[in-house]
């Protein structure tokens, strides 16, 4: 596993020499419900970490340099680093903008030791101006945990046959898939370390967690045999945002939904994907979540065509006056075959015959408009051109961002 060290903050320090050696926080505004995306190691010494509320981070490190981030720049650096990894092996599975698994098992053709490969990767990444930590092991679970052991610039190798010794003393939260609720359930039964998890046995864990119990047991023993997927299939393309102040007016909710739809459409086109299942998700002021999805009559990447449907879907989960804290839009169903029809953008309400196309422009004009805006954004950045609904909602976001691989691949 190759894990880029404090990636967003490291790129900011690379691009701003005056920020080097100082605490840097990439994330949302402290006074607008923001969340920390990444903190430099200088900021981490104050207790700041990813996913922490920005208001708390501000209290812990009041003198930190704050930035919302420059995600086109992060994507560019990430792509260059992924190119370095693919120079070593075609078996690269990128799992986020700053993490990737590689399979560098020696073969008859290439007998080079994995440690030598890891050291070469670290040197090439550092030449770009950022650093990475590497974990080497016989499974993805072991490699992932190892990559976190000695940051930054760490190289931790878990040799075959030593997996149990390496994993046993670690706390249960070190294992991917064990969150706060699972940790508490394990803790209440005296299971505190991964060694305890392995000792509990598969049968007991299955009784506690169902089929996830078996996965937990196998991983805690260092036995998972899942290989590196060369091409990690995209299941969905989505985007969501939280708001500094809850939305209560329909015009603001519609603007937010349309803005998310525009981002999803652009990402679909960038990936060469078309989907036929449309989903809308909202989190309300009381933190409850509701969602709805509709099936389109034909796969599409045209947000100008599917945004009107999303605006109608609002009424299925929201009523005027209910405070909206978060809006998300997703498109899935890439593997499905299109249904033969007369109109490309006719939409099926699920209640019989498809409706006439709702988009404000005909298909050819939409295609030219989207191609033109995509070209401008590719050349000058995502903020180069925006529709009115995007501008309306942009001022009220928290400025936070996640590391969703679907967003950055």
KEKE-3310 file (N, C-alpha, C; in steps of 0.2 Angstrom, whole numbers, plus 5000, padded with zeros to 4 digits):
npx = (5004:5003:5003:5000:5007:4999:4992:4984:4988:5001:5003:4999:5009:5020:5016:5016:5029:5031:5023:5029:5034:5025:5009:4996:4980:4968:4952:4934:4926:4928:4918:4907:4901:4911:4923:4938:4948:4962:4976:4992:5007:5013:5001:4995:5002:4996:4984:4975:4965:4960:4943:4939:4928:4929:4928:4933:4946:4951:4951:4960:4972:4975:4983:4984:4987:4974:4965:4953:4956:4963:4958:4959:4972:4977:4972:4980:4993:4991:4988:5000:5008:5001:5004:5018:5017:5012:5022:5029:5021:5007:4997:4989:4978:4969:4962:4958:4961:4973:4979:4984:4984:4996:5003:5017:5023:5037:5042:5045:5050:5052:5062:5065:5067:5053:5055:5065:5058:5049:5057:5062:5050:5047:5057:5055:5042:5045:5053:5044:5040:5032:5028:5028:5021:5024:5018:5021:5016:5009:4995:4981:4975:4986:4996:4990:4988:5001:5006:5002:5010:5022:5023:5028:5035:5038:5043:5037:5038:5031:5035:5032:5024:5025:5013:5003:5010:5013:5000:4993:4995:4989:4976:4958:4952:4962:4959:4952:4935:4931:4922:4916:4904:4906:4918:4914:4905:4914:4923:4915:4914:4926:4936:4949:4960:4968:4973:4965:4953:4956:4958:4945:4938:4930:4917:4911:4912:4904:4892:4891:4892:4886:4888:4899:4907:4915:4923:4930:4937:4945:4953:4959:4967:4976:4975:4967:4964:4961:4965:4974:4965:4966:4958:4948:4931:4920:4906:4897:4894:4895:4890:4891:4886:4888:4879:4883:4873:4857:4846:4830:4821:4813:4819:4832:4835:4833:4843:4854:4853:4853:4866:4874:4870:4876:4890:4891:4887:4897:4908:4904:4905:4919:4924:4919:4907:4889:4874:4859:4851:4845:4849:4844:4848:4846:4850:4843:4840:4838:4846:4842:4840:4835:4831:4829:4826:4826:4823:4830:4825:4834:4852:4863:4874:4871:4868:4860:4849:4845:4843:4830:4822:4827:4824:4810:4810:4813:4801:4797:4804:4805:4798:4793:4801:4806:4822:4836:4851:4861:4864:4864:4868:4867:4873:4870:4870:4878:4881:4870:4859:4853:4836:4827:4820:4810:4813:4828:4830:4818:4809:4806:4793:4790:4777:4770:4769:4783:4788:4788:4803:4811:4821:4828:4834:4837:4843:4856:4860:4862:4872:4882:4884:4887:4899:4907:4908:4914:4926:4931:4933:4942:4953:4955:4951:4939:4931:4930:4919:4902:4885:4870:4863:4874:4882:4873:4872:4885:4891:4886:4891:4901:4914:4921:4928:4929:4938:4934:4936:4929:4927:4940:4947)
npy = (4994:5011:5026:5043:5056:5066:5073:5083:5094:5094:5096:5109:5115:5113:5121:5133:5140:5148:5142:5131:5120:5125:5125:5118:5118:5110:5112:5114:5130:5136:5142:5138:5125:5117:5104:5096:5092:5088:5088:5096:5089:5097:5103:5092:5090:5097:5090:5090:5082:5073:5074:5080:5092:5108:5119:5114:5111:5124:5129:5121:5123:5138:5146:5141:5140:5141:5134:5131:5122:5116:5107:5103:5104:5095:5083:5082:5081:5069:5060:5060:5053:5041:5037:5034:5023:5014:5012:5003:4992:4984:4981:4990:4997:5010:5017:5029:5047:5048:5035:5019:5002:4990:4976:4969:4956:4946:4938:4925:4933:4945:4948:4957:4963:4967:4978:4985:4990:4998:5008:5014:5020:5029:5038:5043:5049:5058:5067:5074:5083:5079:5067:5049:5035:5018:5002:4985:4969:4952:4953:4964:4969:4968:4976:4989:4992:4992:5003:5014:5014:5021:5035:5052:5047:5033:5016:5001:4984:4969:4953:4937:4925:4932:4939:4937:4940:4954:4960:4956:4964:4976:4989:4986:4995:4998:4990:4989:4992:4991:5001:5014:5009:4995:4993:4997:4986:4975:4979:4979:4965:4962:4961:4968:4970:4966:4953:4948:4948:4938:4927:4926:4919:4912:4908:4914:4927:4928:4926:4938:4948:4943:4939:4948:4946:4935:4940:4949:4941:4934:4944:4949:4939:4940:4933:4936:4934:4942:4949:4962:4973:4976:4985:4995:4993:5006:5009:5019:5037:5051:5066:5077:5090:5100:5112:5129:5136:5130:5126:5132:5137:5134:5138:5139:5126:5119:5125:5120:5106:5106:5111:5101:5091:5095:5094:5080:5076:5081:5073:5061:5062:5064:5052:5044:5038:5032:5033:5025:5025:5037:5046:5054:5062:5068:5077:5082:5096:5090:5080:5068:5057:5056:5048:5045:5036:5036:5027:5030:5031:5029:5027:5040:5054:5067:5081:5092:5086:5077:5084:5091:5081:5077:5089:5087:5076:5081:5084:5072:5069:5080:5095:5112:5123:5114:5111:5110:5101:5095:5090:5078:5070:5056:5045:5029:5012:5008:4997:4992:4988:4998:5003:5001:5015:5029:5042:5049:5055:5053:5050:5038:5037:5027:5024:5020:5025:5033:5050:5066:5073:5084:5093:5109:5112:5107:5091:5091:5105:5105:5095:5102:5113:5108:5101:5113:5119:5109:5109:5122:5121:5111:5117:5129:5127:5121:5132:5140:5142:5143:5139:5148:5142:5135:5145:5151:5142:5140:5150:5146:5134:5123:5122:5110:5095:5078:5062:5054:5041:5040:5053:5057:5049)
npz = (5000:4995:5003:5003:5011:5022:5011:5004:5012:5010:4997:4996:5004:4996:4985:4991:4997:5009:5018:5022:5035:5044:5053:5043:5037:5028:5023:5028:5033:5049:5056:5049:5050:5045:5040:5044:5030:5028:5038:5040:5046:5056:5061:5066:5077:5087:5089:5079:5066:5052:5047:5058:5066:5060:5068:5081:5077:5075:5088:5094:5086:5084:5077:5064:5046:5035:5022:5008:4999:4983:4972:4959:4957:4966:4961:4949:4954:4960:4950:4943:4952:4953:4940:4942:4950:4941:4932:4938:4940:4932:4940:4949:4961:4964:4978:4984:4982:4987:4990:4986:4981:4977:4967:4969:4969:4967:4952:4939:4929:4934:4947:4957:4973:4983:4993:4988:4976:4983:4989:4978:4973:4983:4982:4970:4971:4981:4974:4966:4975:4986:4999:5003:5012:5014:5015:5016:5013:5014:5012:5008:5019:5029:5022:5022:5035:5039:5032:5039:5050:5052:5049:5044:5028:5030:5029:5031:5033:5033:5035:5027:5037:5048:5051:5061:5073:5070:5069:5081:5094:5091:5092:5090:5082:5072:5062:5046:5043:5056:5065:5076:5083:5081:5088:5101:5104:5104:5114:5125:5127:5131:5121:5115:5107:5091:5092:5101:5094:5084:5093:5098:5089:5074:5074:5085:5082:5071:5076:5083:5073:5061:5044:5042:5053:5050:5040:5048:5057:5048:5043:5054:5057:5047:5035:5024:5007:4996:4980:4972:4962:4946:4938:4946:4947:4943:4953:4956:4953:4962:4971:4985:4996:5011:5021:5026:5032:5036:5022:5018:5009:4994:4982:4985:4988:4976:4969:4975:4972:4958:4957:4962:4953:4941:4944:4945:4932:4925:4930:4926:4912:4911:4914:4904:4906:4907:4915:4922:4933:4945:4959:4974:4989:5005:5020:5035:5046:5059:5058:5052:5038:5021:5006:4988:4973:4955:4940:4925:4907:4898:4898:4903:4903:4904:4912:4910:4905:4915:4927:4928:4931:4944:4951:4952:4960:4972:4979:4984:4996:5003:5011:5010:5021:5030:5037:5027:5028:5021:5004:4991:4976:4965:4952:4945:4939:4928:4921:4915:4901:4888:4885:4871:4862:4857:4860:4865:4878:4885:4900:4912:4923:4931:4931:4920:4904:4896:4900:4890:4884:4897:4897:4895:4883:4866:4861:4853:4855:4869:4870:4863:4872:4884:4880:4877:4890:4898:4891:4894:4908:4909:4904:4911:4925:4937:4942:4931:4923:4927:4930:4934:4945:4952:4956:4965:4976:4980:4989:5001:5006:5016:5013:5014:5009:5003:5001:4990:4980:4968:4964:4961:4953)
capx = (5000:5006:4999:5003:5008:4995:4993:4982:4992:5008:5003:4998:5015:5024:5015:5017:5035:5031:5019:5032:5036:5020:5003:4992:4973:4964:4945:4929:4926:4927:4911:4901:4900:4916:4926:4945:4950:4968:4980:4999:5010:5014:4995:4993:5005:4991:4979:4970:4965:4955:4936:4937:4925:4934:4928:4937:4953:4953:4952:4966:4977:4972:4987:4985:4985:4968:4963:4948:4960:4964:4957:4962:4980:4978:4971:4985:4998:4989:4988:5007:5010:4999:5009:5024:5016:5010:5028:5032:5017:5001:4992:4988:4971:4968:4956:4957:4966:4980:4980:4983:4987:5000:5005:5024:5026:5042:5040:5051:5053:5055:5064:5067:5064:5048:5057:5069:5053:5046:5062:5062:5044:5047:5062:5052:5037:5048:5056:5038:5038:5028:5031:5023:5023:5023:5017:5022:5014:5006:4988:4980:4974:4992:4999:4986:4989:5008:5008:5001:5014:5028:5022:5028:5041:5039:5042:5036:5038:5028:5037:5028:5024:5025:5007:4999:5014:5012:4993:4990:4995:4986:4969:4954:4951:4967:4957:4947:4929:4928:4920:4915:4899:4909:4923:4911:4903:4919:4926:4910:4915:4933:4940:4952:4966:4967:4975:4959:4948:4958:4957:4938:4936:4926:4910:4909:4912:4899:4886:4890:4892:4884:4894:4905:4911:4920:4928:4934:4941:4950:4958:4963:4973:4981:4974:4963:4967:4959:4970:4974:4961:4969:4954:4943:4925:4916:4899:4893:4897:4891:4893:4886:4889:4884:4878:4884:4866:4852:4841:4823:4817:4813:4823:4839:4836:4833:4849:4859:4852:4856:4874:4877:4869:4881:4896:4890:4887:4904:4912:4902:4908:4926:4925:4916:4901:4882:4870:4852:4848:4846:4847:4844:4849:4846:4851:4839:4842:4838:4851:4839:4842:4830:4833:4824:4829:4822:4826:4829:4823:4840:4858:4865:4879:4869:4865:4855:4843:4842:4842:4823:4819:4829:4820:4804:4811:4813:4795:4796:4807:4806:4793:4795:4801:4810:4829:4841:4859:4866:4861:4868:4866:4871:4870:4872:4867:4882:4881:4863:4859:4848:4830:4825:4815:4810:4816:4834:4829:4812:4810:4800:4791:4788:4769:4768:4772:4788:4786:4792:4809:4810:4827:4827:4837:4837:4849:4862:4862:4864:4878:4887:4885:4891:4906:4910:4909:4919:4933:4934:4935:4948:4958:4955:4949:4932:4928:4930:4912:4897:4878:4868:4862:4880:4884:4869:4873:4892:4892:4883:4894:4906:4921:4924:4929:4931:4943:4930:4940:4925:4928:4946:4951)
capy = (5000:5017:5031:5049:5059:5073:5074:5090:5099:5093:5100:5117:5118:5113:5127:5140:5139:5151:5138:5125:5120:5129:5121:5120:5114:5110:5110:5119:5136:5134:5145:5136:5118:5114:5098:5095:5086:5085:5093:5095:5086:5102:5104:5086:5090:5101:5086:5091:5076:5073:5073:5084:5098:5114:5123:5111:5112:5131:5130:5117:5126:5144:5150:5137:5142:5138:5134:5126:5118:5117:5100:5101:5103:5088:5078:5082:5078:5062:5056:5059:5048:5035:5035:5031:5016:5010:5011:4997:4986:4986:4979:4995:4998:5016:5017:5036:5051:5048:5029:5014:4995:4987:4969:4968:4950:4943:4933:4923:4938:4951:4945:4962:4963:4973:4983:4989:4994:5003:5013:5018:5024:5034:5043:5047:5053:5064:5071:5078:5088:5077:5061:5044:5030:5012:4996:4979:4963:4947:4954:4971:4971:4969:4982:4995:4994:4994:5010:5019:5013:5025:5041:5052:5044:5027:5010:4995:4977:4963:4947:4931:4921:4936:4943:4937:4944:4961:4962:4955:4970:4982:4990:4984:5000:4998:4985:4992:4989:4991:5007:5015:5004:4988:4993:4996:4980:4971:4981:4976:4958:4961:4961:4975:4970:4961:4947:4946:4946:4931:4922:4925:4913:4914:4906:4919:4934:4928:4927:4945:4953:4940:4937:4953:4943:4930:4944:4952:4936:4932:4950:4949:4933:4941:4928:4938:4933:4947:4952:4969:4973:4981:4990:4995:4995:5011:5007:5025:5043:5055:5072:5080:5095:5102:5120:5133:5138:5126:5128:5131:5139:5129:5140:5137:5118:5117:5127:5115:5100:5107:5112:5094:5087:5098:5091:5073:5075:5082:5068:5055:5063:5064:5045:5041:5033:5034:5029:5025:5026:5043:5046:5061:5061:5074:5076:5088:5099:5086:5075:5062:5057:5053:5047:5043:5035:5034:5024:5033:5026:5027:5029:5047:5058:5074:5084:5096:5082:5073:5089:5092:5075:5078:5094:5084:5071:5084:5084:5065:5068:5087:5100:5119:5125:5109:5113:5105:5102:5092:5088:5073:5067:5050:5041:5022:5008:5009:4990:4990:4989:5003:5001:5004:5020:5034:5048:5047:5058:5052:5048:5034:5039:5021:5023:5018:5028:5038:5057:5069:5076:5090:5097:5116:5113:5101:5086:5094:5111:5103:5092:5107:5117:5104:5101:5119:5121:5105:5111:5128:5119:5107:5122:5135:5125:5120:5138:5145:5144:5140:5141:5152:5138:5134:5151:5153:5138:5140:5154:5143:5128:5123:5122:5104:5090:5071:5059:5049:5039:5041:5060:5059:5045)
capz = (5000:4995:5006:5002:5018:5023:5004:5002:5015:5008:4990:4998:5006:4990:4981:4995:5001:5015:5023:5024:5042:5048:5053:5038:5038:5022:5026:5028:5037:5056:5058:5044:5050:5041:5043:5041:5025:5029:5042:5040:5052:5061:5064:5069:5084:5091:5090:5073:5062:5047:5049:5064:5065:5059:5074:5086:5075:5076:5095:5095:5083:5082:5072:5058:5040:5033:5015:5006:4994:4976:4970:4952:4958:4970:4956:4944:4957:4962:4943:4941:4957:4950:4934:4944:4952:4935:4929:4942:4939:4930:4945:4954:4963:4967:4982:4985:4978:4990:4992:4981:4982:4971:4968:4966:4970:4962:4947:4935:4924:4938:4954:4961:4980:4984:4997:4983:4973:4988:4990:4972:4973:4988:4980:4964:4974:4984:4968:4964:4981:4992:5002:5004:5017:5011:5019:5012:5017:5010:5010:5008:5026:5032:5019:5023:5042:5039:5029:5044:5056:5053:5045:5036:5024:5033:5025:5036:5030:5037:5031:5027:5043:5054:5051:5067:5078:5069:5070:5088:5099:5088:5094:5085:5077:5067:5056:5041:5044:5063:5067:5083:5085:5082:5093:5107:5105:5105:5120:5130:5128:5133:5115:5114:5102:5085:5094:5105:5089:5082:5098:5099:5085:5069:5076:5090:5079:5066:5081:5085:5068:5055:5039:5043:5058:5047:5037:5053:5059:5043:5042:5061:5057:5042:5030:5018:5001:4991:4976:4969:4956:4941:4936:4951:4943:4946:4954:4956:4953:4966:4974:4990:5000:5017:5020:5032:5035:5033:5017:5020:5003:4988:4977:4987:4988:4969:4966:4977:4969:4952:4957:4963:4947:4936:4946:4944:4925:4922:4931:4921:4905:4911:4915:4899:4909:4906:4920:4921:4940:4947:4966:4977:4996:5009:5027:5037:5052:5064:5056:5049:5031:5017:4999:4983:4967:4949:4934:4918:4902:4894:4901:4901:4907:4902:4918:4908:4904:4921:4932:4929:4935:4951:4954:4954:4965:4979:4983:4987:5002:5007:5011:5011:5028:5033:5036:5024:5030:5016:4998:4987:4970:4963:4946:4945:4934:4922:4918:4912:4894:4886:4882:4864:4863:4851:4862:4869:4885:4888:4907:4915:4930:4935:4932:4914:4898:4898:4898:4885:4887:4900:4897:4892:4876:4862:4862:4850:4858:4875:4869:4862:4878:4889:4878:4878:4897:4900:4888:4898:4914:4908:4903:4916:4931:4938:4943:4925:4920:4931:4929:4940:4951:4955:4960:4971:4981:4982:4994:5007:5007:5022:5010:5016:5004:5005:4996:4987:4974:4962:4963:4959:4948)
cpx = (5004:5001:5002:5002:5004:4995:4990:4986:4999:5009:5003:5005:5020:5023:5016:5023:5035:5027:5023:5035:5031:5013:4998:4986:4970:4957:4940:4930:4924:4920:4906:4901:4905:4919:4933:4946:4957:4972:4988:5001:5011:5007:4993:4996:5000:4985:4974:4971:4960:4948:4934:4933:4930:4934:4932:4944:4955:4954:4959:4972:4975:4976:4988:4983:4979:4967:4958:4951:4959:4964:4959:4969:4981:4977:4977:4991:4997:4990:4996:5010:5008:5002:5015:5023:5015:5016:5031:5028:5010:4995:4992:4980:4971:4962:4954:4962:4973:4982:4980:4987:4991:5002:5012:5027:5031:5039:5046:5054:5056:5056:5066:5063:5058:5050:5061:5064:5050:5050:5062:5056:5044:5052:5059:5046:5040:5051:5050:5037:5034:5031:5025:5026:5021:5023:5017:5020:5011:4998:4987:4978:4981:4996:4996:4988:4997:5010:5006:5005:5020:5028:5026:5035:5043:5039:5042:5034:5036:5030:5033:5029:5024:5018:5004:5003:5013:5005:4991:4990:4991:4979:4964:4952:4956:4964:4951:4941:4926:4928:4919:4910:4902:4914:4920:4908:4908:4922:4921:4911:4923:4938:4943:4957:4964:4969:4969:4954:4950:4957:4949:4935:4931:4919:4907:4908:4906:4892:4885:4889:4889:4890:4900:4909:4917:4925:4933:4939:4947:4956:4962:4968:4978:4980:4970:4967:4965:4965:4969:4970:4964:4965:4948:4936:4921:4909:4894:4897:4892:4894:4888:4890:4884:4884:4880:4878:4861:4847:4834:4818:4818:4818:4831:4840:4837:4840:4855:4859:4855:4863:4877:4876:4874:4888:4896:4890:4894:4909:4910:4905:4915:4928:4922:4910:4894:4879:4863:4848:4850:4844:4848:4844:4849:4847:4848:4842:4842:4842:4848:4840:4836:4833:4828:4828:4824:4826:4825:4828:4829:4846:4860:4870:4877:4865:4859:4848:4840:4841:4834:4820:4821:4825:4813:4804:4811:4807:4793:4799:4808:4800:4795:4795:4805:4818:4833:4848:4863:4861:4866:4865:4870:4868:4874:4869:4871:4882:4875:4863:4853:4842:4829:4819:4815:4814:4822:4833:4822:4813:4804:4799:4789:4781:4766:4772:4777:4785:4790:4798:4808:4815:4825:4830:4837:4843:4856:4864:4865:4871:4884:4889:4889:4898:4910:4912:4914:4926:4936:4936:4941:4954:4960:4953:4941:4928:4927:4924:4907:4890:4876:4866:4868:4883:4880:4870:4880:4894:4890:4886:4899:4913:4924:4924:4931:4936:4940:4934:4936:4925:4935:4950:4951)
cpy = (5006:5022:5038:5053:5066:5076:5081:5095:5100:5097:5107:5119:5118:5119:5134:5139:5142:5147:5132:5125:5123:5124:5123:5115:5115:5108:5116:5125:5134:5137:5143:5129:5114:5108:5098:5090:5083:5091:5091:5092:5091:5104:5098:5086:5093:5096:5086:5085:5077:5071:5076:5090:5104:5118:5121:5112:5119:5132:5126:5120:5133:5148:5146:5141:5138:5139:5129:5121:5119:5110:5098:5100:5096:5082:5077:5079:5070:5057:5055:5054:5041:5032:5032:5024:5012:5008:5005:4991:4988:4984:4984:4996:5004:5016:5024:5040:5050:5041:5024:5007:4994:4980:4969:4962:4948:4938:4930:4928:4944:4948:4950:4962:4969:4979:4988:4994:5000:5009:5017:5022:5030:5040:5047:5051:5059:5069:5076:5083:5086:5070:5056:5039:5023:5006:4990:4973:4958:4948:4962:4973:4973:4975:4988:4997:4996:5001:5015:5019:5018:5031:5047:5048:5037:5021:5004:4989:4972:4957:4941:4927:4925:4940:4943:4941:4952:4963:4961:4960:4976:4983:4988:4989:5001:4994:4989:4989:4989:4998:5008:5010:4997:4988:4993:4990:4975:4973:4979:4969:4957:4960:4967:4976:4965:4954:4944:4944:4939:4926:4921:4919:4915:4913:4912:4926:4934:4929:4934:4949:4950:4939:4942:4950:4938:4935:4947:4947:4934:4938:4950:4944:4935:4937:4930:4937:4937:4950:4959:4969:4979:4987:4990:4998:5001:5009:5013:5031:5048:5062:5075:5085:5097:5110:5123:5135:5133:5129:5127:5133:5135:5131:5138:5130:5116:5119:5122:5109:5101:5108:5105:5090:5089:5094:5083:5072:5076:5076:5061:5056:5062:5056:5041:5036:5037:5030:5030:5025:5032:5043:5053:5059:5068:5073:5083:5091:5095:5080:5068:5063:5053:5053:5044:5041:5034:5031:5028:5028:5024:5030:5036:5050:5066:5077:5089:5092:5079:5078:5090:5087:5076:5083:5092:5079:5074:5083:5077:5065:5075:5091:5107:5120:5120:5110:5108:5106:5100:5089:5083:5071:5061:5047:5034:5018:5008:5002:4988:4992:4994:5000:5004:5009:5025:5040:5047:5049:5057:5049:5044:5036:5033:5020:5023:5021:5033:5045:5060:5072:5083:5095:5104:5117:5106:5097:5089:5100:5109:5100:5097:5112:5114:5103:5107:5121:5116:5107:5117:5126:5115:5112:5126:5133:5124:5126:5143:5147:5140:5143:5144:5148:5136:5140:5153:5148:5138:5144:5151:5137:5129:5123:5115:5100:5083:5068:5053:5047:5040:5048:5061:5055:5048)
cpz = (5000:4998:5006:5009:5018:5016:5003:5005:5012:5001:4991:5000:5001:4986:4984:4999:5008:5020:5025:5032:5047:5048:5047:5038:5031:5024:5025:5033:5044:5059:5053:5044:5046:5044:5040:5036:5027:5033:5041:5046:5058:5064:5068:5076:5089:5092:5084:5069:5057:5050:5055:5062:5065:5065:5080:5084:5076:5083:5097:5092:5080:5077:5065:5052:5037:5025:5013:5002:4987:4973:4963:4953:4961:4965:4951:4948:4958:4955:4941:4946:4955:4944:4936:4947:4946:4931:4932:4941:4936:4935:4951:4955:4967:4971:4984:4981:4981:4993:4986:4983:4976:4973:4965:4968:4965:4958:4943:4931:4928:4945:4959:4968:4981:4988:4992:4979:4977:4989:4984:4971:4977:4985:4974:4966:4977:4979:4966:4969:4986:4994:5002:5009:5013:5016:5015:5016:5012:5009:5010:5015:5029:5029:5021:5030:5043:5037:5034:5050:5057:5048:5048:5034:5027:5028:5030:5032:5035:5033:5032:5033:5049:5055:5058:5073:5077:5071:5078:5093:5097:5091:5089:5080:5071:5061:5052:5042:5051:5064:5074:5086:5086:5087:5100:5109:5107:5112:5126:5132:5129:5127:5113:5108:5096:5087:5098:5100:5086:5087:5100:5095:5080:5071:5080:5087:5074:5070:5082:5079:5061:5051:5040:5048:5055:5043:5042:5056:5054:5043:5049:5061:5051:5036:5024:5012:4995:4987:4975:4963:4952:4939:4941:4948:4947:4947:4954:4955:4957:4968:4979:4993:5006:5017:5027:5036:5032:5028:5019:5014:4997:4983:4978:4987:4981:4967:4969:4974:4962:4951:4958:4956:4942:4938:4944:4936:4922:4924:4927:4915:4905:4911:4909:4901:4907:4911:4919:4927:4943:4955:4969:4985:4999:5017:5030:5044:5058:5063:5053:5041:5027:5010:4995:4977:4961:4944:4928:4913:4898:4898:4898:4905:4906:4908:4916:4907:4910:4927:4933:4933:4943:4955:4956:4960:4972:4983:4986:4994:5006:5006:5013:5019:5032:5032:5033:5025:5024:5010:4994:4981:4967:4956:4946:4939:4927:4918:4914:4905:4892:4884:4876:4865:4857:4853:4867:4877:4887:4895:4909:4922:4934:4935:4925:4908:4900:4896:4892:4888:4891:4900:4893:4885:4872:4863:4859:4853:4865:4875:4867:4868:4883:4887:4879:4885:4900:4897:4892:4905:4914:4907:4908:4923:4932:4939:4937:4923:4925:4929:4935:4946:4955:4959:4966:4977:4984:4988:5001:5009:5013:5019:5012:5010:5006:5000:4993:4981:4967:4960:4960:4954:4941)
residu = (UNK:UNK:UNK:UNK:UNK:UNK:UNK:UNK:UNK:UNK:UNK:UNK:UNK:UNK:UNK:UNK:UNK:UNK:UNK:UNK:UNK:UNK:UNK:UNK:UNK:UNK:UNK:UNK:UNK:UNK:UNK:UNK:UNK:UNK:UNK:UNK:UNK:UNK:UNK:UNK:UNK:UNK:UNK:UNK:UNK:UNK:UNK:UNK:UNK:UNK:UNK:UNK:UNK:UNK:UNK:UNK:UNK:UNK:UNK:UNK:UNK:UNK:UNK:UNK:UNK:UNK:UNK:UNK:UNK:UNK:UNK:UNK:UNK:UNK:UNK:UNK:UNK:UNK:UNK:UNK:UNK:UNK:UNK:UNK:UNK:UNK:UNK:UNK:UNK:UNK:UNK:UNK:UNK:UNK:UNK:UNK:UNK:UNK:UNK:UNK:UNK:UNK:UNK:UNK:UNK:UNK:UNK:UNK:UNK:UNK:UNK:UNK:UNK:UNK:UNK:UNK:UNK:UNK:UNK:UNK:UNK:UNK:UNK:UNK:UNK:UNK:UNK:UNK:UNK:UNK:UNK:UNK:UNK:UNK:UNK:UNK:UNK:UNK:UNK:UNK:UNK:UNK:UNK:UNK:UNK:UNK:UNK:UNK:UNK:UNK:UNK:UNK:UNK:UNK:UNK:UNK:UNK:UNK:UNK:UNK:UNK:UNK:UNK:UNK:UNK:UNK:UNK:UNK:UNK:UNK:UNK:UNK:UNK:UNK:UNK:UNK:UNK:UNK:UNK:UNK:UNK:UNK:UNK:UNK:UNK:UNK:UNK:UNK:UNK:UNK:UNK:UNK:UNK:UNK:UNK:UNK:UNK:UNK:UNK:UNK:UNK:UNK:UNK:UNK:UNK:UNK:UNK:UNK:UNK:UNK:UNK:UNK:UNK:UNK:UNK:UNK:UNK:UNK:UNK:UNK:UNK:UNK:UNK:UNK:UNK:UNK:UNK:UNK:UNK:UNK:UNK:UNK:UNK:UNK:UNK:UNK:UNK:UNK:UNK:UNK:UNK:UNK:UNK:UNK:UNK:UNK:UNK:UNK:UNK:UNK:UNK:UNK:UNK:UNK:UNK:UNK:UNK:UNK:UNK:UNK:UNK:UNK:UNK:UNK:UNK:UNK:UNK:UNK:UNK:UNK:UNK:UNK:UNK:UNK:UNK:UNK:UNK:UNK:UNK:UNK:UNK:UNK:UNK:UNK:UNK:UNK:UNK:UNK:UNK:UNK:UNK:UNK:UNK:UNK:UNK:UNK:UNK:UNK:UNK:UNK:UNK:UNK:UNK:UNK:UNK:UNK:UNK:UNK:UNK:UNK:UNK:UNK:UNK:UNK:UNK:UNK:UNK:UNK:UNK:UNK:UNK:UNK:UNK:UNK:UNK:UNK:UNK:UNK:UNK:UNK:UNK:UNK:UNK:UNK:UNK:UNK:UNK:UNK:UNK:UNK:UNK:UNK:UNK:UNK:UNK:UNK:UNK:UNK:UNK:UNK:UNK:UNK:UNK:UNK:UNK:UNK:UNK:UNK:UNK:UNK:UNK:UNK:UNK:UNK:UNK:UNK:UNK:UNK:UNK:UNK:UNK:UNK:UNK:UNK:UNK:UNK:UNK:UNK:UNK:UNK:UNK:UNK:UNK:UNK:UNK:UNK:UNK:UNK:UNK:UNK:UNK:UNK:UNK:UNK:UNK:UNK:UNK:UNK:UNK:UNK:UNK:UNK:UNK:UNK:UNK:UNK:UNK:UNK:UNK)
# end
